[in-house]
Amino acid sequence: MSKVKPIAKVTHLKLGKHKAWGLADAGNKTVEIDERLTGYRHLLILIHEHIHIIHPDWSESKVIKYARKYARFIWDNNYRWVEIK
């Protein structure tokens, strides 16, 4: 079975200077997420930026609408990111 290639490369770093929680570059298929995000907010922003990659033609309001729906569904079904150190 072949390995599935990721749609976008995700990196975590501080984005305070950009005044953003996340950034997406559809051309390069990269997503940057503020490393200080946790819990539901992290999930929401990750999904939001991913939608920008797969639907670069969508309006911001449409991206927000669908990101909220997907994040709420996943969160309500007990998704949690656990970092093991």
Buried (B, 14 or more C-beta within 10 A) or exposed (E): EEEEEEEBEBEBEEBEEEEBBBBBBBEEBBBBBBEEBEEBEBBBBBBBBBBBBEEEEBEEEEBBEBBEEBBBEBBEEEEEEEEEE
